[in-house]
Structures are given as C-alpha cells and as structure tokens.
C-alpha cells in the first residue's frame, strides 16, 4: 500500500470518532447520516450494523462549514 492510499484510509472515521470531533453522541452522528446531512459509506455485509459505517473526514469538515453561524 502506498502513502496516498494509506492517507485515504486514515481519512475514514467511525461514528464514535466523528462524535468526539463534533462533541455529539455517536447515535446523533448516525442520525445525521441517516438524514443525509453527513455523507457516509457502509462497508461489509451488515448494512444495518453501525460498525460498517465510515465517514470521510472531508464530509465532517463540510458539515462543520455548512453548520457554522455567520
């Protein structure tokens, strides 16, 4: 695996990590994903399991910039 692919892999966060960044409960992060307010990817065969949820860091940054109060 080259450095670029490793960096892309590190940019995927789970709901607990995103919750820590946004200071939200992981369940709230999952709700925001379900409401399509944060873009995410689901991996693995368990499409309904929370463990398969990965959120790109860029989606978190985008959510923060869109949610900022002017």
C-alpha atoms as a printed R data frame, in Angstrom:
   type eleno elety resid chain resno       x      y      z
1  ATOM     1    CA   UNK     A     1   0.000  0.000  0.000
2  ATOM     2    CA   UNK     A     2   1.494  3.330 -0.991
3  ATOM     3    CA   UNK     A     3   1.374  6.501  1.097
4  ATOM     4    CA   UNK     A     4  -1.556  8.051 -0.802
5  ATOM     5    CA   UNK     A     5  -3.790  5.004 -0.213
6  ATOM     6    CA   UNK     A     6  -2.756  4.919  3.451
7  ATOM     7    CA   UNK     A     7  -3.729  8.583  3.832
8  ATOM     8    CA   UNK     A     8  -7.123  7.935  2.225
9  ATOM     9    CA   UNK     A     9  -7.727  5.033  4.604
10 ATOM    10    CA   UNK     A    10  -6.885  7.229  7.598
11 ATOM    11    CA   UNK     A    11  -9.431  9.793  6.411
12 ATOM    12    CA   UNK     A    12 -12.321  7.402  7.148
13 ATOM    13    CA   UNK     A    13 -13.780  7.811 10.623
14 ATOM    14    CA   UNK     A    14 -16.417  5.863 12.525
15 ATOM    15    CA   UNK     A    15 -19.385  7.381 14.373
16 ATOM    16    CA   UNK     A    16 -17.543  7.444 17.709
17 ATOM    17    CA   UNK     A    17 -14.597  9.380 16.237
18 ATOM    18    CA   UNK     A    18 -16.880 11.846 14.456
19 ATOM    19    CA   UNK     A    19 -18.892 12.266 17.651
20 ATOM    20    CA   UNK     A    20 -15.706 13.183 19.507
21 ATOM    21    CA   UNK     A    21 -14.826 15.778 16.860
22 ATOM    22    CA   UNK     A    22 -18.316 17.301 16.795
23 ATOM    23    CA   UNK     A    23 -18.939 16.800 20.526
24 ATOM    24    CA   UNK     A    24 -22.049 14.731 19.767
25 ATOM    25    CA   UNK     A    25 -23.211 11.306 20.850
26 ATOM    26    CA   UNK     A    26 -22.411  8.608 18.245
27 ATOM    27    CA   UNK     A    27 -26.133  7.902 17.874
28 ATOM    28    CA   UNK     A    28 -26.662 11.547 16.891
29 ATOM    29    CA   UNK     A    29 -23.938 11.168 14.259
30 ATOM    30    CA   UNK     A    30 -25.714  8.065 12.899
31 ATOM    31    CA   UNK     A    31 -28.976 10.040 12.770
32 ATOM    32    CA   UNK     A    32 -27.291 12.846 10.826
33 ATOM    33    CA   UNK     A    33 -26.025 10.237  8.360
34 ATOM    34    CA   UNK     A    34 -29.476  8.669  8.084
35 ATOM    35    CA   UNK     A    35 -30.951 12.137  7.406
36 ATOM    36    CA   UNK     A    36 -28.236 12.614  4.733
37 ATOM    37    CA   UNK     A    37 -26.857 15.698  6.471
38 ATOM    38    CA   UNK     A    38 -23.437 13.985  6.610
39 ATOM    39    CA   UNK     A    39 -22.197 11.818  3.743
40 ATOM    40    CA   UNK     A    40 -21.019  8.341  4.720
41 ATOM    41    CA   UNK     A    41 -20.177  4.891  3.357
42 ATOM    42    CA   UNK     A    42 -21.281  1.500  4.615
43 ATOM    43    CA   UNK     A    43 -18.864 -1.423  4.379
44 ATOM    44    CA   UNK     A    44 -19.249 -5.147  4.924
45 ATOM    45    CA   UNK     A    45 -22.240 -7.411  4.671
46 ATOM    46    CA   UNK     A    46 -24.042 -5.958  7.679
47 ATOM    47    CA   UNK     A    47 -25.565 -2.917  6.022
48 ATOM    48    CA   UNK     A    48 -27.660 -2.117  9.096
49 ATOM    49    CA   UNK     A    49 -24.852 -2.517 11.610
50 ATOM    50    CA   UNK     A    50 -23.206  0.628 12.906
51 ATOM    51    CA   UNK     A    51 -19.744 -0.948 12.643
52 ATOM    52    CA   UNK     A    52 -19.939 -0.824  8.869
53 ATOM    53    CA   UNK     A    53 -20.392  2.950  8.849
54 ATOM    54    CA   UNK     A    54 -17.401  5.063  7.803
55 ATOM    55    CA   UNK     A    55 -17.466  8.826  7.367
56 ATOM    56    CA   UNK     A    56 -14.823 10.664  5.338
57 ATOM    57    CA   UNK     A    57 -13.050 13.459  7.212
58 ATOM    58    CA   UNK     A    58 -13.916 15.748  4.291
59 ATOM    59    CA   UNK     A    59 -17.639 15.128  4.969
60 ATOM    60    CA   UNK     A    60 -17.146 16.159  8.608
61 ATOM    61    CA   UNK     A    61 -15.300 19.320  7.519
62 ATOM    62    CA   UNK     A    62 -18.074 20.089  5.040
63 ATOM    63    CA   UNK     A    63 -20.756 19.597  7.704
64 ATOM    64    CA   UNK     A    64 -18.896 21.936 10.056
65 ATOM    65    CA   UNK     A    65 -18.540 24.662  7.436
66 ATOM    66    CA   UNK     A    66 -22.202 24.420  6.432
67 ATOM    67    CA   UNK     A    67 -23.338 24.460 10.065
68 ATOM    68    CA   UNK     A    68 -21.237 27.462 11.063
69 ATOM    69    CA   UNK     A    69 -23.130 30.527 12.207
70 ATOM    70    CA   UNK     A    70 -22.009 33.676 10.412
